[in-house]
Structure formats: C-alpha cells, structure tokens
Amino acid sequence: MPGPDRRAHAPTQLSFAQQRLWFLDRLRPGRPDHNVPTAVRLRGRLDEEALVRALTEIVRRHEVLRGRIADSDDGPRHVTEPVETFVPTVTDLTHAPAEQAWQRARELVAADLATPFDLGTAPMLRARLIRVAPDDHLLLLVIHHIACDGWSLSVLWQEFSAGYGAAVAGRPITLADLPVQYADFADWQRRNQDGPVLLDQLAYWRERLAGLSPSVLPADRPRPAVWSGRGDQAEIEIPAELADRVRELGRAHEVTPFMTLLAAFQVLLARCTGRADVTVGTPISGRTRIEVEPLVGFFVNTLVLRTDLSGDPGFTDVLARVRRCAVEAYAHQDVPFERLVQELRPERDLGQHPLVTAMFQVEDPPALPSGLPGLEVSDHRIPNGVAKFDLEVSMTDHGDRFTGVIRYAADLYDRDTVRRLCEGFRALLGHLAGSPERPISAWETPPGLRVGHSAPMAPADATGQPAAPQPDADRSGTPVTRTETETELLVLETWAEVLGVTPDGVHSDFFELGGHSLLVSKVMSRLGRALDLELPVALLFHHPTVAELADGIDAALLADLGAAEAESLPAGKARHP
C-alpha cells in the first residue's frame, strides 16, 4: 500500500466507514454516539510538560487525529490541519477536599464524554488532565470514532509511553516513521472497491446472507421509530472454574475461546427467539495489511456471523458449525460492512441497526500506558450511556477468567431483563460445557427471559442454508425491519438542508414537508453533484418519499440512466405540487 505523493493538508477521500459516520452525523448532528473515551489514573510525580509533549507528538504523527471533514463538489473530504489545533485542557482541583475533587472529576469526565464533536472542526481528539491531588491525576482522552478504533488505543498508549519517557529524560521524542497515513488506506480502499478479490467476496456474502432477518431478542417495550442511542450496561463474570472448562472444551474441538463463548450465546439467542437461524455481528480489526498496523484510525470492520442451529444438534456440533462460519467470515473480511449494507439493501428502519441487532466480542484487557517514570498507572472505568445495538456483549479474557458487560438499548430492555440474560448466559454456558454431547433442546430457556413466538428451531432448506425466516415482531405485533441505506441518508440530509425541516424517516413525503417545484430543482441538483450523476428533476415527482427517491437514484446509478426521460424511470407514485 504505497503512500501516494500527497501535498501537505490537501483534501483526501474518506474510507467507507468514515463516510457512513459522516452521513450519520449530518443526519443527526450534535450527538455523542460515536465518541470513544479512554482514561487512566496517574499516581506519583507527574511531569505535565512531558505529558503534553507526548500527546502532541502523537497528534503530529497521525494526520487523522488533527483533521476535519469538509464539504466539496466531490463529496466529503478529510482536511489535515496543523498540529497547533490540538490544545489539551488542564483542570486543577487540588484546592478541594479529596472526596469533592473526585466527584467533580467524575462530572468533568461525564461532561466531556457527552460533548459531541463538530466534524467540520479539527482536531478529532480532545484531552483533559485533571489534577485531583498534587500526586494524583486523571488523564481523559475522547476521540471521535471516525479517527480511531480499539486497536488505535493500544497504538496511542504505546506511543504515549515512549514519548513521555523520552520527554521526562530530556531527550527528543524519536518514534519510528509511519510507512503510510490513514488517508493512504482510504485511497487504497476506494481504488480497490471493484477489484476481483472484493467482488468475489461480495458474491460470497450475497449467497451467505440471502433471506436474512436479524435475530431480535424479545423486548420489554416496542421499538421506537427512531434510534435514540440511549443505553446502559450490566456486568457479567465467568469464574475461573467455568473458564477452565470452556478452554478445555475449545482445545478438544479445536476452537478458540471466542468461538466457544459465541456458540453458547447463539444457543441462548436461539432459545429466546425460537429460531434456528441465528445472526450475530462481531468486530474485526480490519488491518489486513502490515503497513496499517502502527496507525491510529478507523479500520475496524463488522462481520455478520450467521449460524444454522436446526436439527437439534449437540453443543459439539454447534461448535463445529460456529467454527466453520467464523473461518469463512474471516476469509471474506475485506468487504466493508457499509458496502455490504449497500449491496444487500435490507429493509429500512431508523430505529434499528442493519443486518445485525446483537454484537459479540472477546477482547484483551484494555491497553494502558506502561513504564512511565515515577508513576503508577491504572485504568479508570467510564460508564457508557450510549447503545449502538440492541445488545452488545463484550467479554474480556483475563487468562484465568472472563469478565464482561452487556450494553443494551434502554428504550427496549429493562435492567432486570439484561441481568437475567447475564445470569442465563453463565448458567447455560455451564450446562453446555459440562455435557456438550447433549442436544441443545435439553436445556431450558433461562427463567425470567421473554421468549419469541417464532417456530422453534426451523429446519434448514434443501441448500443447507437456514430457511428464510419471517420478520420478527415487537410486543405490539408490528414487524421489525431494518435501517437506512447511504443513499437514503444523503437524501435525508439534502432535504433537511433545502427544506429547513428534518424528515421524520424514510417514508416522509417531500411535498407534505413543504416542498415545491423550485425546491425540487435545488434538491436534484445537489444530489446530482454529490453523486456525480445527472438526475432528472421528474424523478422526485414520481418518487416523493425518501425511500422511493433513494430507490430511484440507486436504480439510476445501477442502470446508468443519466438524463433519461421521466417515463423511462421505474414505476413510482406520481405527485405534483
């Protein structure tokens, strides 16, 4: 992935993942949904000047951290700004009693985490150092997800440790030169989006996910029309004795602890939903090229793991199915999740994530700075009040045990429900690990959990794929659908700009929102420029809702309709002001 000759601070393309976050931010501005926090407690004699120098060097090295997103005739572009845009904040609380100082420190952390980023203003990293006592400090970093991921935090703390140590010793901070920048990765990704390898992988996912309906755990309340992002979390622990049995079972069947825990979680979902077609998402680093390993940036990708649990298999058979599913997904991981959504075009629902509603991951303990002269470093846990999925299970492998949290959408689930889910998962895992040869139907659904009304354990079809499932329903009986495409997000954003009114959703009607003939021309002109496509004005008259217009635009893109006359467009509802 050779880095092209780029002029300093010249605008560059966004990656697919960055562009989707930019769309979401334009659609729902002023939200902290994609803030990524990390905080450490530093006890001992701290050199504040060395700390600022170390952080500043990191921002200088990684262009993505000191960038902003700018509009252009060619769509959004990343613009790198000088390192001077990064200015850490230092807050001194040493004048207050210790208990009051820590209370105020926690309030500042919560406020910083809840403060949204303006993607049009650099930098994408905020830093606050809080002096709680002369020898006790809290360092908080908040980074927008458009510029980092979990792997990035490890890179950041490693570089911080090296930089701080050098600065304290009075030496220049000399870190190995970066082979490329994140902008080079984004350019490489765009240039290879229609290459043979990616197209072959797309063909795999089309077949693998045909007829997919997300696994949805029955909720305590009906799903809201628009996702609020309001969340909470409950803790879970797998004690050492059970963790040992999980590892032993995995070794016996050549599966990783992640696969074993995932298999148990998918069995739990199958029991609660009554469906054998179980789909869970999992994050993967997305760093398949060695050049990008030392970079801070948004590389993480989401894989859709769809497992067929039909036929009442034993847990050993489930492990084999999960292993096969995961290995195949890893082999086809180059397709960005955003591209997959665009290709599969799931039904739209502003109240639900596309393709998957539950995520599952097993990760190492959080990265921390190390070897800081004269300092004791510890992790400072930050409560997470944001939900991006219905459920997100994050397990941490401590070597002797597993701990974790289940983050959940507070609009859907009560805390007691999720606590019972945690207890049920731990109990079911114990049963499955203890008697893995028994069929999964032998284990009852954990008590207290709501069970869906779908036909239990539907058999696979003749192709070996799970039978096409019927849409789930919420407690009111309303079918649960999925979320918006990138084209719909662009339409929503453009309508909001032109009309001065934010549409309620994908079924909003342009003319009912106050649109008229003059504004139609303005909307279609802006959409055409954004997509580099000549769009006929008549398209909006024939397709007056967000969803219909997005479908019409996608059809134009696929068929290269250009300036075709209105009568050649796909049939739509004609409407005149």
C-alpha positions in Angstrom: 0.0 0.0 0.0 2.5 2.7 -1.1 1.6 6.1 0.1 0.9 8.4 -2.9 2.6 11.8 -3.2 0.1 14.0 -1.3 0.5 17.7 -0.8 0.5 18.6 2.9 -3.0 19.4 4.1 -4.5 18.5 0.6 -8.1 17.2 1.0 -8.3 13.4 0.8 -11.1 10.8 0.4 -12.9 9.2 3.3 -12.9 5.5 3.8 -16.3 3.7 3.5 -16.6 3.5 7.3 -15.7 7.2 7.7 -18.2 8.2 5.1 -21.0 6.4 6.8 -20.2 8.0 10.2 -20.2 11.4 8.4 -23.6 10.7 6.9 -25.0 9.7 10.3 -23.5 12.9 11.9 -25.1 15.0 9.2 -28.4 13.3 9.7 -28.4 13.5 13.5 -25.9 16.3 14.4 -25.0 17.2 17.9 -24.9 13.7 19.3 -22.0 12.0 21.2 -22.9 8.5 19.9 -19.5 7.9 18.3 -17.3 9.3 21.0 -14.6 6.9 22.0 -13.2 7.6 25.6 -10.2 6.2 27.4 -9.0 7.3 30.8 -6.1 6.5 33.1 -5.3 7.4 36.7 -1.7 8.5 37.2 -0.4 8.4 40.8 3.0 9.8 41.6 5.2 12.7 40.5 3.8 13.7 37.1 5.7 15.9 34.6 2.8 17.8 32.9 5.0 19.4 30.3 6.3 16.0 29.2 2.7 14.6 29.1 1.6 17.4 26.8 4.7 16.9 24.6 4.0 13.2 24.3 0.3 13.7 23.3 1.2 16.5 20.9 3.7 14.2 19.1 1.1 11.6 18.7 -1.3 14.1 17.1 1.5 15.3 14.8 2.3 11.8 13.7 -1.2 10.7 12.9 -2.9 13.1 10.5 -6.3 11.6 11.0 -6.3 12.9 14.6 -5.8 16.6 13.5 -8.2 16.5 10.6 -11.7 17.8 9.9 -14.3 16.9 7.3 -15.1 19.5 4.6 -17.8 19.5 2.0 -16.8 19.7 -1.6 -18.3 19.2 -5.0 -16.9 15.7 -4.9 -18.4 14.9 -1.6 -16.9 14.9 1.9 -13.1 15.2 2.2 -10.6 14.9 5.0 -8.5 18.0 5.5 -5.4 17.8 7.7 -4.7 20.8 9.9 -1.5 21.9 11.7 -0.7 20.2 15.0 -1.3 23.5 16.8 -5.1 22.8 16.6 -4.6 20.3 19.4 -4.6 22.0 22.8 -5.0 19.8 25.9 -7.1 21.1 28.8 -5.7 21.1 32.3 -8.1 21.3 35.3 -6.8 21.9 38.8 -9.0 20.5 41.6 -6.3 20.4 44.3 -8.0 23.2 46.2 -11.0 21.0 47.1 -11.2 18.2 49.6 -10.4 14.8 48.1 -14.0 13.5 48.0 -15.3 16.6 46.4 -12.4 16.7 44.0 -13.1 13.2 42.8 -16.8 13.9 42.5 -16.0 16.9 40.3 -13.5 14.9 38.3 -16.2 12.3 37.5 -18.6 15.1 36.5 -16.0 16.5 34.1 -15.4 13.1 32.6 -19.1 12.6 32.0 -19.5 16.1 30.5 -16.5 15.6 28.1 -17.9 12.2 27.0 -21.3 13.7 26.4 -19.9 16.6 24.4 -20.3 15.9 20.6 -17.6 16.7 18.1 -18.0 19.1 15.2 -16.6 17.1 12.3 -16.0 20.3 10.4 -13.5 21.5 13.0 -10.2 19.9 13.9 -8.9 18.1 15.9 -10.7 14.7 16.4 -9.0 14.2 19.7 -9.8 16.0 23.0 -7.5 15.6 26.0 -8.1 16.7 29.6 -5.7 16.3 32.5 -7.4 16.7 35.9 -5.2 17.4 39.0 -7.1 15.7 41.8 -4.2 16.0 44.2 -0.5 17.0 43.7 0.4 13.3 43.2 -2.9 12.1 41.8 -4.1 12.9 38.2 -6.7 11.7 35.8 -6.0 11.8 32.1 -9.0 11.6 29.8 -8.9 11.2 26.0 -12.0 11.4 23.9 -11.7 10.6 20.2 -14.3 10.6 17.5 -14.8 7.1 16.1 -14.2 8.5 12.6 -10.5 8.7 13.6 -9.9 5.7 15.8 -10.9 2.2 16.9 -10.0 -0.2 19.7 -6.6 -1.2 18.2 -5.8 2.5 17.9 -6.0 2.9 21.6 -3.2 0.4 22.0 -1.1 2.2 19.4 -1.8 5.5 21.1 -0.8 4.4 24.6 2.4 2.7 23.4 3.5 5.9 21.6 2.5 7.9 24.6 4.6 5.8 26.9 7.7 6.1 24.7 7.2 9.8 24.2 6.6 10.6 27.9 9.7 8.6 28.9 11.8 10.5 26.4 10.5 13.9 27.4 11.0 13.3 31.1 14.6 12.3 30.4 15.1 15.5 28.3 15.6 13.5 25.1 13.9 14.2 21.8 10.9 12.1 21.1 12.0 9.8 18.3 9.5 7.2 17.2 9.7 5.1 14.0 8.4 6.8 10.9 5.0 5.7 9.8 5.0 4.0 6.4 1.6 5.4 5.4 -1.2 7.6 6.8 -4.9 6.7 7.2 -5.6 8.8 4.1 -3.5 6.4 2.1 -5.5 3.4 3.4 -8.8 5.2 2.4 -7.4 5.9 -1.1 -6.3 2.3 -1.4 -9.7 1.0 -0.3 -11.5 3.2 -2.8 -9.2 2.2 -5.7 -9.8 -1.5 -4.9 -13.5 -1.4 -4.3 -14.3 -3.0 -7.6 -11.3 -5.3 -7.8 -11.8 -9.1 -8.5 -11.0 -10.1 -4.9 -13.6 -7.8 -3.4 -16.2 -8.7 -6.0 -15.7 -12.4 -5.2 -16.1 -11.8 -1.5 -19.3 -9.8 -2.2 -20.7 -12.8 -4.1 -20.0 -15.0 -1.1 -21.8 -12.6 1.3 -24.8 -12.3 -1.1 -25.3 -16.0 -1.0 -24.4 -16.4 2.7 -26.9 -13.7 3.8 -29.7 -14.4 1.4 -33.1 -14.0 3.1 -31.5 -12.8 6.3 -33.7 -11.4 9.1 -31.7 -10.3 12.2 -32.0 -12.2 15.4 -34.0 -10.0 17.7 -34.3 -10.8 21.4 -37.9 -10.2 22.5 -38.1 -6.7 24.1 -39.8 -5.2 27.1 -41.1 -2.3 25.0 -42.0 -1.6 21.4 -39.1 -0.4 19.3 -39.1 3.4 18.8 -39.4 4.8 15.3 -36.0 6.5 15.5 -33.0 5.1 17.4 -32.2 7.3 20.3 -28.8 5.8 21.3 -29.9 5.7 25.0 -28.1 2.8 26.7 -27.0 1.2 29.9 -24.9 -1.9 30.8 -24.9 -4.9 33.1 -21.8 -6.8 34.2 -21.1 -10.5 33.7 -18.4 -12.8 35.0 -17.3 -16.3 34.1 -15.4 -17.6 37.1 -12.1 -19.4 36.9 -13.5 -23.0 37.2 -16.0 -22.5 34.4 -13.5 -20.6 32.3 -11.1 -23.6 32.6 -13.9 -25.9 31.3 -14.6 -23.5 28.4 -10.9 -23.5 27.4 -10.6 -27.3 27.8 -13.7 -27.9 25.6 -12.3 -25.5 23.0 -9.0 -27.3 22.9 -10.7 -30.6 22.5 -12.6 -29.4 19.5 -10.0 -27.0 18.0 -12.0 -23.8 18.6 -11.0 -20.6 20.2 -12.5 -19.3 23.5 -14.2 -16.7 21.4 -15.9 -19.4 19.3 -16.9 -21.3 22.3 -18.5 -18.3 24.1 -20.1 -17.2 20.8 -21.6 -20.6 20.3 -23.2 -20.6 23.8 -24.5 -17.0 23.2 -26.0 -18.1 19.9 -27.7 -21.1 21.5 -29.1 -18.6 24.1 -30.5 -16.4 21.3 -32.0 -19.4 19.6 -33.8 -20.4 22.8 -35.1 -16.9 23.4 -36.1 -16.2 19.8 -37.4 -19.6 19.0 -35.4 -19.6 15.8 -32.6 -21.8 14.4 -31.3 -19.1 12.1 -29.1 -17.1 14.5 -27.2 -14.0 13.4 -24.7 -12.1 15.5 -22.2 -9.4 14.5 -18.6 -9.2 15.6 -16.0 -6.6 15.2 -12.7 -7.5 13.5 -9.6 -5.3 13.3 -9.8 -4.8 9.5 -6.0 -4.4 9.4 -5.1 -7.0 6.8 -2.1 -5.0 5.5 1.0 -4.8 7.6 1.5 -1.1 6.7 -1.5 0.0 8.7 -0.7 -1.9 11.9 1.1 1.1 13.6 -1.6 3.6 12.6 -4.3 5.3 14.6 -7.5 5.3 12.5 -10.9 3.7 11.9 -10.1 0.3 10.4 -12.4 -2.0 12.4 -15.0 -3.9 10.3 -18.1 -5.8 11.3 -18.6 -9.4 10.3 -22.0 -11.0 10.1 -21.9 -14.5 11.7 -25.0 -16.5 10.6 -25.2 -19.9 12.2 -27.7 -22.7 11.4 -28.8 -24.4 14.6 -31.5 -26.5 13.0 -31.8 -30.3 13.6 -31.4 -30.0 17.4 -27.6 -30.5 17.4 -25.4 -31.3 20.3 -23.2 -28.5 21.5 -20.1 -30.2 20.0 -21.8 -30.0 16.6 -22.7 -26.3 17.3 -19.1 -25.6 17.9 -18.1 -27.1 14.6 -20.8 -25.0 12.8 -19.7 -21.8 14.5 -16.1 -22.5 13.7 -16.9 -23.1 10.0 -19.0 -19.9 9.9 -16.3 -17.8 11.6 -13.4 -19.1 9.5 -15.4 -18.4 6.3 -16.2 -14.9 7.5 -12.6 -14.2 8.3 -11.6 -15.3 4.8 -14.1 -12.8 3.3 -13.5 -9.9 5.7 -12.3 -7.3 3.2 -15.8 -6.2 2.3 -16.6 -3.1 4.4 -19.8 -3.5 6.3 -21.1 -0.3 4.8 -20.6 -1.8 1.3 -22.3 -4.9 2.4 -25.4 -3.0 3.6 -25.4 -1.1 0.3 -25.3 -4.3 -1.7 -27.8 -6.3 0.3 -30.2 -3.3 0.6 -32.1 -4.5 3.7 -35.4 -3.1 4.6 -35.1 0.3 6.2 -35.9 1.3 9.8 -34.4 4.3 11.5 -35.0 2.5 14.8 -32.7 -0.5 14.2 -29.2 -1.3 13.0 -28.9 -3.0 9.6 -28.3 -6.8 9.3 -27.5 -7.4 13.0 -29.0 -6.2 16.2 -26.6 -8.1 18.6 -22.8 -7.9 18.7 -20.5 -10.3 20.4 -16.7 -10.0 21.0 -13.9 -11.3 23.2 -11.1 -8.8 23.8 -7.9 -8.5 25.8 -7.8 -6.3 28.9 -7.8 -2.6 28.0 -4.4 -1.1 26.9 -2.7 1.2 29.4 0.5 3.2 29.3 3.5 1.4 30.7 6.9 2.2 32.1 6.1 5.8 32.9 8.9 7.1 35.2 7.8 7.7 38.7 4.1 6.9 38.0 1.7 4.2 38.9 -0.9 3.7 36.1 -4.3 2.2 36.5 -7.4 2.0 34.3 -10.2 4.5 35.1 -13.6 2.9 34.1 -16.0 5.2 32.4 -19.8 4.4 32.4 -21.1 4.0 28.9 -24.6 5.5 28.4 -24.7 5.0 24.6 -26.2 2.0 22.8 -25.4 1.3 19.2 -27.1 -2.1 19.0 -30.0 -3.8 20.8 -27.4 -5.9 22.7 -23.6 -5.7 22.7 -21.7 -8.4 24.6 -18.1 -7.5 25.3 -16.1 -10.2 27.1 -12.6 -9.7 28.4 -10.1 -12.6 28.6 -8.0 -12.3 31.8 -6.3 -15.6 31.3 -7.8 -17.2 34.4 -11.4 -16.0 34.0 -13.7 -14.0 31.7 -15.4 -10.8 32.7 -17.6 -8.5 30.6 -20.5 -6.3 30.1 -23.7 -6.5 28.1 -24.6 -3.0 26.8 -28.2 -2.7 25.8 -30.7 -0.2 24.4 -32.5 1.3 27.3 -35.5 2.0 25.0 -36.0 -1.7 24.6 -34.9 -3.5 27.7 -35.2 -3.1 31.4 -32.1 -3.6 33.6 -33.6 -6.6 35.3 -34.1 -8.3 31.9 -30.5 -7.9 31.0 -29.3 -9.0 34.4 -31.3 -12.2 33.9 -29.7 -12.5 30.5 -26.3 -12.3 32.1 -27.3 -15.0 34.6 -28.9 -17.1 32.0 -25.8 -17.0 29.7 -23.5 -18.0 32.6 -25.8 -20.9 33.6 -26.3 -22.1 30.1 -22.6 -22.0 29.4 -22.0 -24.2 32.4 -24.6 -26.8 31.2 -23.2 -26.8 27.7 -19.6 -27.1 28.7 -20.5 -29.8 31.2 -22.4 -32.0 28.8 -21.6 -30.9 25.3 -22.8 -34.0 23.6 -26.4 -33.4 24.7 -28.8 -31.8 22.2 -29.4 -28.1 22.8 -33.1 -28.7 23.3 -32.2 -30.5 26.5 -31.6 -27.2 28.2 -34.5 -25.0 29.2 -34.5 -21.3 28.4 -33.2 -19.5 31.5 -36.0 -18.5 33.8 -37.4 -14.9 33.6 -36.5 -14.3 29.9 -39.2 -13.5 27.4 -39.4 -16.0 24.5 -40.4 -15.1 21.0 -43.3 -16.7 19.1 -41.4 -17.9 16.0 -41.5 -21.5 15.2 -38.7 -23.1 17.3 -35.6 -24.4 15.5 -36.9 -24.2 11.9 -35.1 -26.7 9.7 -32.6 -25.7 7.0 -33.8 -25.7 3.4 -32.5 -28.0 0.7 -29.4 -25.9 0.1 -28.2 -26.3 3.6 -28.9 -22.6 4.4 -31.4 -21.8 7.2 -34.9 -21.5 5.9 -35.8 -17.9 5.0 -37.1 -16.6 8.3 -40.2 -14.5 8.8 -39.7 -10.9 10.1 -39.7 -10.8 13.9 -42.4 -8.7 15.6 -42.2 -6.5 18.7 -44.7 -6.8 21.5 -47.3 -4.8 19.7 -47.1 -7.2 16.7 -45.5 -4.7 14.4 -43.0 -6.3 12.1 -39.4 -5.4 12.9 -37.5 -4.1 9.8 -34.0 -2.8 9.3 -32.2 0.5 8.7 -31.5 3.2 6.1 -29.0 3.0 3.2 -26.3 5.5 2.5 -28.4 6.9 -0.4 -31.3 7.5 2.0 -29.0 9.2 4.4 -27.9 11.5 1.6 -31.5 12.2 0.6 -32.5 12.9 4.3 -29.6 15.3 4.7 -30.2 17.1 1.5 -34.0 17.5 2.2 -33.1 18.9 5.7 -30.8 21.5 4.2 -33.1 22.6 1.5 -36.4 22.5 3.4 -35.1 23.6 6.8 -37.1 20.7 8.3 -35.6 17.3 9.3 -37.8 14.4 7.8 -39.2 12.0 10.4 -37.9 9.0 8.5 -37.6 7.2 5.2 -41.4 7.4 4.5 -41.6 11.2 4.8 -43.1 12.9 1.7 -41.2 15.8 0.2 -44.3 17.8 -0.8 -46.1 17.2 2.5 -43.0 18.7 4.2 -43.4 21.9 2.2 -41.5 21.1 -1.0 -42.5 22.7 -4.3 -41.3 22.9 -7.9 -38.5 25.4 -7.3 -37.1 23.4 -4.4 -37.3 20.1 -6.5 -34.7 21.5 -8.9 -32.5 22.6 -6.0 -32.7 19.1 -4.3 -32.0 17.2 -7.5 -29.1 19.5 -8.4 -27.4 18.9 -5.0 -28.0 15.2 -5.1 -26.6 15.0 -8.6 -23.4 16.9 -7.6 -22.9 14.7 -4.6 -23.2 11.5 -6.7 -21.6 12.8 -9.9 -24.7 11.8 -11.8 -27.2 13.7 -13.9 -30.6 13.2 -12.2 -33.8 14.2 -14.0 -36.0 16.6 -12.0 -39.0 14.4 -12.7 -37.5 11.7 -10.5 -38.7 13.4 -7.4 -42.2 13.9 -8.7 -42.5 10.2 -9.3 -40.7 9.2 -6.1 -41.7 11.8 -3.4 -40.7 9.9 -0.3 -37.2 9.4 1.0 -37.2 5.6 0.4 -38.7 5.9 -3.1 -36.3 8.6 -4.2 -33.3 6.6 -2.8 -34.5 3.6 -4.7 -34.9 5.6 -7.9 -31.4 7.1 -7.5 -29.9 3.7 -6.9 -31.7 2.4 -10.0 -30.2 5.3 -11.9 -26.8 4.6 -10.6 -27.0 0.9 -11.5 -28.6 1.3 -14.9 -26.6 4.5 -15.7 -29.8 6.2 -16.7 -28.2 9.6 -16.9 -30.7 12.2 -18.2 -33.3 9.7 -19.3 -36.9 11.0 -19.6 -39.3 10.5 -16.6 -41.4 7.9 -18.4 -38.3 5.6 -18.6 -37.9 5.6 -14.8 -39.1 2.7 -12.6 -42.8 2.9 -11.8 -43.5 5.2 -8.9 -46.3 7.3 -7.3 -46.6 10.4 -9.4 -47.2 13.6 -7.4 -47.5 17.2 -8.4 -47.5 20.3 -6.1 
